[in-house]
Amino acid sequence: MSIAKYLSVFNIGLQNTFVYRWNYFLRALFGLIPLAGTVFLWRAVFKEKGGGLHGYDYGSMVYYYLLVLLVSNLVTPTEDEWQIAADIREGQINSFLTKPLSYLGYRFSIFLSGRLVYTAVTLPPIALIFLYFHNYIVLPHNAATYFYAFVSMLMAAFMQFYSLAMMAFWILEISTIVFIVYSFEYFLGGQMFPIDIMPTGVQEVMRWLPFYYELFCPVAIFLERLQGTAMAQGLAIQAGWLLICWAAAHLMWRRGLGHYQAVGG
């Protein structure tokens, strides 16, 4: 019965999310513009340098950013933080406090349905760009690599679901905090540049930060730049951060309800 409730929520989320499918499609399509700028930038860098850079050449660097584009579209929440914060701020969670339905379970079902629709709608334009750069694509030969990369990608998605939105119990407007965290994610998560081109000491520090595991880790595993002991350690740390994010979200929910004034709704 409990699973059936959340499956019903998942189904409702699918129907609601599909209303905005063109919004998702256009967002994915125009998201290719930064990719084009990045490709031209690195072309100029490698042309000037005349060689490789920490194991990357121009082709592998383009492939890296293609995977970053794909993984970021698969794991990054679209508007979940804003919706959770709005539910708290406007009192919409009132209806969940008196019903046998977990709000976090409800939001998680909505998150999964949104990711499914977003993935289905955005894959066609991403597939076209992969087709255009097919000469640079080198798939892993080891079947286990696909499995480990998939596991890492799932954990990355779940880490981002347990977000800072619960801070809305104490701070009415969280947009500034979310923007700051997103800025760190962009810089430290591998979207701006591959983490493994940084100095060794910097890489060691970044491996212990959660941003490393929200995007770069699954991409590096798929590219087989993380293997063996390094990959096992990375997955273990990522699992640890996932548990921390999950525990923090539940703790903030319980503590937040003590501050909640049930305004609105």
ZADODREN-888337 format. One record per residue (C-alpha): residue in one letter; x, y, z. Coordinates in steps of 0.2 Angstrom, whole numbers, plus 2048, in hexadecimal, padded with zeros to 3 digits. Example, Ala and Ser with C-alpha at 12.3 -4.5 7.8 and 13.67 -1.06 7.14 Angstrom:
  residuo    u    v    w
        A  83E  7EA  827
        S  844  7FB  824
This chain:
  residuo    u    v    w
        M  800  800  800
        S  80E  80C  804
        I  817  809  7F4
        A  807  80B  7EA
        K  805  81C  7F2
        Y  815  822  7EB
        L  813  819  7DA
        S  803  824  7D9
        V  80D  833  7DD
        F  81A  82E  7D0
        N  80C  82C  7C3
        I  805  83D  7C7
        G  816  845  7C6
        L  819  83D  7B5
        Q  808  845  7AF
        N  80C  856  7B6
        T  81E  857  7B0
        F  819  852  79E
        V  80F  862  79D
        Y  820  86B  79C
        R  829  85F  790
        W  82D  86D  784
        N  834  878  791
        Y  840  869  795
        F  844  866  783
        L  848  878  780
        R  853  879  790
        A  85D  86A  78A
        L  85E  871  778
        F  865  882  77E
        G  870  87A  78B
        L  87B  874  77C
        I  880  886  779
        P  88D  886  788
        L  893  875  781
        A  897  87D  771
        G  8A0  88B  779
        T  8AA  87F  784
        V  8AF  874  774
        F  8B6  884  76B
        L  8BF  889  77B
        W  8C8  878  77D
        R  8CC  877  76A
        A  8D5  888  76C
        V  8DE  882  77C
        F  8E4  871  774
        K  8E9  87A  764
        E  8F3  886  76D
        K  8FB  879  779
        G  8FE  86D  76B
        G  8FC  85E  776
        G  8F3  855  784
        L  8EE  85B  795
        H  8EE  84E  7A3
        G  8E9  840  798
        Y  8DC  84A  78E
        D  8DD  84E  77C
        Y  8D1  859  773
        G  8C6  84A  76E
        S  8C5  843  780
        M  8C2  854  787
        V  8B3  856  77B
        Y  8AD  845  780
        Y  8AE  84A  793
        Y  8A3  859  790
        L  896  84F  787
        L  895  843  795
        V  894  852  7A2
        L  885  858  797
        L  87D  847  797
        V  87F  843  7AA
        S  87B  855  7B0
        N  86A  853  7A6
        L  867  842  7AE
        V  86B  846  7C0
        T  869  859  7C3
        P  858  85E  7CB
        T  84E  86B  7C1
        E  843  874  7CD
        D  842  869  7DC
        E  84B  874  7E8
        W  83F  883  7E4
        Q  82F  878  7E5
        I  834  871  7F6
        A  839  882  7FD
        A  828  889  7F6
        D  81E  87B  7FE
        I  826  87F  80F
        R  825  892  80D
        E  813  892  807
        G  80D  885  813
        Q  809  878  806
        I  810  86A  811
        N  802  86C  81D
        S  7F8  85F  813
        F  806  852  815
        L  807  854  828
        T  7F6  84C  82B
        K  7F7  83F  81E
        P  800  82E  81E
        L  80C  834  811
        S  81E  839  813
        Y  822  84A  80B
        L  834  845  807
        G  82D  835  7FF
        Y  820  83F  7F5
        R  82E  84B  7EF
        F  839  83C  7EB
        S  82C  834  7E0
        I  829  845  7D7
        F  83C  847  7D5
        L  83D  835  7CD
        S  82F  839  7C1
        G  836  84A  7BC
        R  847  842  7B9
        L  83F  835  7AE
        V  835  841  7A3
        Y  844  84D  7A2
        T  84F  83F  79C
        A  843  839  78F
        V  841  84B  788
        T  853  850  789
        L  85B  841  782
        P  857  844  76F
        P  861  854  76E
        I  86F  84D  778
        A  86F  83E  76D
        L  871  849  75E
        I  880  852  765
        F  888  841  76A
        L  885  83C  758
        Y  88D  84B  751
        F  89D  848  75C
        H  89D  835  75A
        N  8AF  835  754
        Y  8B4  83A  766
        I  8AA  82D  76F
        V  8B3  81E  776
        L  8A8  812  780
        P  8AF  808  78F
        H  8B4  7F6  78B
        N  8B1  7F0  79C
        A  89F  7EC  7A0
        A  8A1  7EF  7B2
        T  8A5  801  7AE
        Y  893  804  7A8
        F  88C  7FD  7B9
        Y  898  807  7C4
        A  895  817  7BA
        F  882  814  7BB
        V  883  811  7CE
        S  88D  821  7D0
        M  880  82B  7C5
        L  872  825  7D0
        M  87A  82A  7E0
        A  87E  83B  7D8
        A  86C  83E  7D4
        F  866  839  7E5
        M  873  844  7ED
        Q  86C  853  7E4
        F  85A  84F  7E9
        Y  85E  851  7FB
        S  861  863  7F9
        L  862  873  803
        A  84F  876  801
        M  84C  871  813
        M  854  881  818
        A  844  88A  813
        F  83E  885  825
        W  84A  892  82B
        I  84D  89D  81C
        L  83E  8A3  812
        E  848  8A6  802
        I  856  899  7FE
        S  85A  89F  7EC
        T  86A  8A7  7F1
        I  870  898  7FA
        V  86B  88C  7EC
        F  874  898  7E0
        I  884  898  7EA
        V  884  885  7EC
        Y  881  883  7D9
        S  890  88E  7D6
        F  89B  882  7E0
        E  893  873  7D7
        Y  897  87B  7C6
        F  8A9  87F  7CB
        L  8AD  870  7D6
        G  8A2  863  7CE
        G  8AB  861  7BD
        Q  8A0  86C  7B2
        M  8AC  87A  7AF
        F  8BB  86E  7AD
        P  8C0  85C  7B1
        I  8C5  85A  7C3
        D  8D4  84F  7BF
        I  8DD  85D  7B5
        M  8E0  866  7C6
        P  8EF  864  7D0
        T  8F0  854  7DA
        G  8EE  85D  7EB
        V  8DF  866  7E6
        Q  8D7  856  7DF
        E  8DA  84D  7EF
        V  8D0  85B  7F8
        M  8C2  85B  7EC
        R  8C0  848  7ED
        W  8B9  84B  7FE
        L  8AD  858  7F9
        P  89B  853  7F4
        F  89C  85D  7E4
        Y  8A8  851  7DD
        Y  89B  843  7DD
        E  88D  84D  7D6
        L  893  84C  7C4
        F  8A6  849  7C2
        C  8A6  838  7CA
        P  89A  82F  7BF
        V  8A2  837  7B0
        A  8B4  832  7B5
        I  8AE  820  7B8
        F  8A6  81F  7A7
        L  8B6  826  79F
        E  8C0  819  7A9
        R  8CA  827  7B1
        L  8C5  820  7C2
        Q  8C9  80E  7C3
        G  8CE  801  7D0
        T  8D1  807  7E2
        A  8CE  819  7DD
        M  8BD  815  7D6
        A  8B8  80A  7E5
        Q  8BE  818  7F1
        G  8B4  825  7E7
        L  8A4  81B  7E7
        A  8A6  818  7FA
        I  8A8  82B  7FD
        Q  899  82E  7F2
        A  88E  822  7FB
        G  894  82A  80B
        W  88E  83B  805
        L  87E  834  7FF
        L  87A  82E  811
        I  87F  83F  818
        C  874  848  80C
        W  866  83C  810
        A  868  83D  823
        A  86A  850  822
        A  85A  852  818
        H  850  847  825
        L  858  850  833
        M  854  861  82C
        W  842  85C  829
        R  83F  856  83A
        R  847  865  842
        G  83F  871  835
        L  82D  86B  83A
        G  831  871  84C
        H  833  883  844
        Y  825  881  837
        Q  817  88D  83B
        A  80A  885  82E
        V  807  896  825
        G  7FD  895  815
        G  7F8  885  80D
